[in-house]
């Protein structure tokens, strides 16, 4: 593990909230939360630090994991497009204007072999003929690399969720009953095409859209100003905590803003250098219990320097 500056100084803040990315951070490459990580998260909550998830996933794909680790603050999904208290069901939507979403999809359709998904409140719209078959085919083409449990988690979180297969742009537009959470565009084999597309929509819409990424050769297009960091700012106001009292842990481009926003930004060892360079602290990889190791180090410093505060795991109940 690497640390910029003195570890004790970094870890000695009065931290009240930890925001965790899921893929590449909370779970390993086998799509499993290890027992060591589960134990470390429980200890953090017992120490009075609230824990939540901030993910690019749809709510439907994140809720199982949120319940598994028993988050104690509202859940951030869709890169900040959804903020939901899973105990009270209070929800905030930050929707991409429908006319922008439609135009962006039409522009993407000009590029050969681009794949498009639309995140809606209820699930996903897939601009293709069979979303689930495409997933299964990709599994069959690649050598088996997950355990049965890992494959089960992957299928449950990404495949067996509500998806409308539309087949073309016009049917996709017709299937959009409301403004979407975000539009996801997967590039083709010519990477310069996705860059060209990104440049065009950026030039046309400027700060009316936000563009981020969590998958190679793929971009997420959201309403302008929407991000995990902005959602954390909303939570900090709701929970009456300061940014310097927040820890954010992530591994990808869509985590950079929240890593910079938080008082302590942590990058996983499997993160690209661009993410690591923005973090205060770099832990081990997600396949080597990097999150657990960070939390263990954090709590070790707290034990040495102060008494644990009274646990606040009921903070978001009833709000």
C-alpha positions in Angstrom: 0.0 0.0 0.0 1.1 3.6 -0.7 0.2 6.7 1.1 0.8 10.4 0.3 2.0 12.0 3.5 1.7 10.5 7.0 -0.8 7.6 7.3 -1.8 8.5 10.8 -2.4 12.1 9.8 -4.6 11.0 7.0 -6.5 8.4 9.0 -7.0 10.6 12.1 -9.9 12.6 10.9 -13.4 12.5 12.5 -14.8 10.4 9.6 -18.6 9.9 9.7 -19.4 8.3 6.3 -17.6 5.9 3.9 -18.9 5.8 0.3 -17.9 2.6 -1.6 -17.9 1.8 -5.3 -19.0 -1.7 -6.1 -17.3 -3.2 -9.2 -13.5 -3.3 -8.8 -13.7 -2.0 -5.2 -16.2 -3.7 -2.9 -16.4 -7.0 -4.9 -13.5 -8.9 -6.4 -13.2 -10.1 -10.0 -15.2 -13.2 -9.0 -18.2 -10.8 -8.2 -17.9 -11.8 -4.5 -17.6 -9.7 -1.3 -15.0 -11.6 0.8 -15.6 -12.5 4.4 -12.7 -10.3 5.4 -14.3 -7.3 3.6 -17.7 -8.0 5.2 -16.0 -8.2 8.7 -14.1 -4.9 8.1 -17.2 -3.1 7.0 -19.1 -4.3 10.1 -16.3 -3.1 12.3 -16.3 0.3 10.6 -20.1 0.6 11.3 -19.6 -0.5 14.9 -17.0 2.2 15.2 -19.7 4.8 14.4 -18.9 5.3 10.7 -21.8 5.1 8.4 -21.3 3.2 5.2 -23.0 3.5 1.8 -22.5 2.6 -1.8 -21.9 5.0 -4.7 -22.0 3.0 -7.9 -22.7 3.4 -11.7 -25.0 0.4 -11.5 -28.7 0.7 -11.7 -30.5 0.5 -8.4 -31.9 -2.9 -9.3 -28.3 -4.2 -9.8 -27.0 -2.6 -6.6 -29.8 -3.2 -4.0 -28.8 -6.8 -3.2 -25.2 -5.8 -2.3 -26.5 -2.7 -0.4 -28.6 -5.0 1.7 -25.9 -7.6 2.1 -23.5 -5.1 3.7 -26.4 -3.4 5.5 -25.7 0.2 4.4 -26.5 2.8 7.0 -26.9 5.9 4.7 -28.9 6.5 1.5 -27.7 4.6 -1.6 -26.2 6.3 -4.6 -26.8 4.6 -8.0 -26.5 5.4 -11.7 -23.4 7.6 -11.1 -25.6 9.9 -8.9 -28.8 9.8 -11.0 -30.5 8.0 -8.1 -30.2 8.7 -4.4 -32.4 6.4 -2.4 -32.9 5.7 1.3 -33.6 2.0 1.2 -35.2 2.2 4.7 -37.7 4.9 4.0 -37.9 4.6 0.2 -37.4 8.4 -0.1 -35.8 8.9 -3.5 -34.2 11.7 -5.5 -33.9 11.4 -9.3 -31.5 13.4 -11.5 -32.8 12.7 -15.0 -31.2 13.4 -18.3 -33.6 15.5 -20.3 -35.5 13.3 -22.8 -34.8 15.5 -25.8 -31.1 15.3 -25.1 -31.2 11.5 -24.6 -33.0 11.1 -27.9 -30.6 13.3 -29.8 -27.6 11.6 -28.3 -28.9 8.2 -29.3 -29.5 9.4 -32.9 -26.0 10.7 -33.1 -24.6 7.4 -31.7 -26.6 5.5 -34.3 -24.5 7.2 -37.0 -21.5 5.0 -35.9 -21.3 1.4 -37.1 -21.6 -1.2 -34.4 -22.1 1.1 -31.4 -24.2 -0.5 -28.7 -26.7 1.5 -26.7 -28.4 1.0 -23.3 -30.8 3.4 -21.6 -31.2 3.3 -17.9 -34.8 4.1 -16.9 -36.4 4.3 -13.5 -37.8 0.7 -13.9 -34.8 -1.0 -15.6 -33.0 -0.8 -18.9 -33.9 -0.4 -22.6 -31.5 -2.3 -24.9 -31.2 -1.1 -28.5 -30.8 -4.6 -29.7 -32.7 -7.8 -30.3 -31.8 -9.8 -27.2 -30.0 -8.4 -24.2 -29.8 -11.7 -22.2 -28.7 -13.8 -25.2 -25.8 -11.4 -25.8 -24.6 -11.8 -22.2 -24.9 -15.6 -22.4 -23.0 -15.7 -25.7 -20.2 -13.6 -24.2 -20.0 -16.2 -21.4 -19.7 -19.0 -23.8 -17.0 -17.3 -25.9 -14.8 -16.7 -22.9 -13.1 -19.4 -20.8 -14.7 -20.0 -17.5 -13.1 -17.6 -15.0 -15.6 -17.3 -12.2 -16.8 -19.7 -9.5 -20.4 -20.9 -9.7 -21.3 -18.4 -7.0 -19.6 -15.6 -9.0 -21.5 -16.4 -12.1 -24.7 -16.6 -10.2 -24.1 -13.1 -8.7 -23.2 -11.7 -12.1 -26.3 -13.1 -13.8 -28.6 -12.0 -10.9 -27.2 -8.4 -10.9 -26.9 -7.8 -14.6 -28.8 -10.3 -16.7 -32.0 -11.1 -14.9 -33.2 -7.6 -14.4 -36.0 -5.8 -16.2 -34.9 -5.1 -19.8 -36.9 -4.0 -22.9 -35.3 -5.2 -26.2 -36.2 -2.7 -28.9 -34.0 -3.4 -31.9 -33.7 0.1 -33.2 -33.6 3.8 -32.3 -37.2 4.6 -33.1 -38.6 1.8 -31.0 -36.2 2.8 -28.2 -37.5 6.3 -28.2 -41.1 5.0 -28.2 -40.2 2.8 -25.2 -39.0 5.8 -23.2 -42.0 6.9 -21.1 -40.0 9.5 -19.3 -36.6 11.1 -19.1 -34.0 8.5 -18.5 -31.3 8.2 -15.8 -28.5 8.0 -18.3 -27.6 6.7 -21.8 -24.7 4.2 -22.0 -22.8 4.0 -25.3 -20.4 1.2 -26.1 -17.8 1.9 -28.8 -16.8 -0.3 -31.7 -13.4 -1.8 -32.6 -12.3 1.7 -33.8 -11.7 3.5 -30.6 -11.3 6.8 -32.4 -15.0 6.5 -33.3 -16.1 6.8 -29.6 -13.7 9.7 -29.1 -15.2 11.4 -32.1 -18.7 10.8 -30.8 -17.8 12.1 -27.3 -16.2 15.2 -28.8 -19.3 15.9 -30.9 -21.8 15.6 -28.0 -19.6 17.6 -25.7 -19.3 20.4 -28.2 -23.1 20.4 -28.8 -24.3 20.1 -25.2 -21.4 21.4 -23.1 -22.3 21.5 -19.4 -25.9 20.4 -20.1 -24.5 16.8 -20.0 -22.0 14.9 -17.8 -19.9 12.2 -19.4 -18.1 9.6 -17.3 -16.8 6.0 -17.7 -16.4 2.8 -15.7 -15.9 0.3 -18.6 -13.2 0.4 -21.2 -14.4 1.8 -24.6 -17.7 2.9 -23.1 -19.2 6.2 -21.8 -22.1 7.1 -19.6 -24.1 10.2 -20.5 -26.0 11.9 -17.7 -27.7 15.2 -16.9 -25.2 18.0 -16.5 -23.7 18.3 -13.0 -24.7 14.7 -12.0 -21.9 12.6 -10.5 -21.2 10.5 -7.5 -19.5 13.6 -5.9 -22.6 15.7 -6.4 -24.7 13.0 -4.8 -22.3 12.8 -1.8 -22.7 16.6 -1.5 -26.5 16.0 -1.2 -25.9 13.3 1.4 -23.5 15.5 3.4 -26.2 18.1 3.7 -28.9 15.6 4.5 -26.8 13.9 7.2 -25.3 17.1 8.5 -21.7 16.1 7.9 -18.8 18.0 6.2 -16.9 16.8 3.1 -13.8 16.4 5.2 -15.7 13.8 7.3 -16.3 11.6 4.3 -14.2 8.8 2.9 -14.7 7.7 -0.7 -13.2 4.5 -2.2 -13.2 3.7 -5.9 -11.2 2.3 -8.8 -12.3 3.9 -12.0 -12.8 7.2 -13.9 -16.4 7.7 -12.6 -14.9 7.6 -9.0 -12.4 10.5 -9.5 -14.8 13.3 -8.6 -15.9 11.7 -5.4 -12.4 10.8 -4.5 -11.4 14.4 -4.9 -14.5 15.6 -3.1 -14.1 13.5 0.1 -11.8 14.4 3.0 -10.0 11.1 2.4 -10.0 9.8 -1.2 -8.9 6.2 -1.6 -8.0 4.4 -4.8 -7.8 0.7 -5.2 -4.6 -0.9 -6.3 -6.3 -2.1 -9.5 -7.3 1.5 -10.4 -5.7 3.2 -13.5 -2.9 5.7 -12.7 -5.2 8.6 -13.5 -7.4 7.6 -10.6 -4.5 6.8 -8.2 -3.0 10.2 -8.9 -6.1 11.9 -7.5 -6.3 9.9 -4.3 -4.8 10.6 -0.9 -4.2 6.9 -0.4 -3.8 3.9 -2.6 -4.6 0.5 -1.1 -4.2 -3.1 -2.4 -6.2 -4.5 -5.3 -9.8 -5.7 -5.0 -8.6 -9.3 -5.6 -6.3 -9.0 -2.6 -8.7 -7.6 -0.1 -7.6 -4.0 -0.6 -10.8 -2.5 0.8 -10.6 -4.6 3.9 -6.9 -3.8 4.4 -7.7 0.0 4.2 -10.5 -0.3 6.7 -8.4 -2.3 9.1 -5.6 0.3 8.9 -8.1 3.1 9.4 -9.7 1.5 12.5 -6.3 0.6 13.9 -5.3 4.2 13.9 -8.6 5.2 15.4 -8.2 2.7 18.2 -4.7 4.1 19.0 -5.8 7.8 18.9 -9.3 8.0 20.3 -12.2 6.2 21.8 -14.9 5.0 19.3 -18.0 7.2 19.2 -21.4 5.8 19.8 -22.5 3.8 16.7 -24.9 5.7 14.4 -26.0 2.9 12.2 -29.7 4.0 12.4 -28.9 7.5 11.0 -31.0 7.4 7.9 -33.9 5.6 9.4 -37.0 7.7 9.6 -35.5 10.7 7.7 
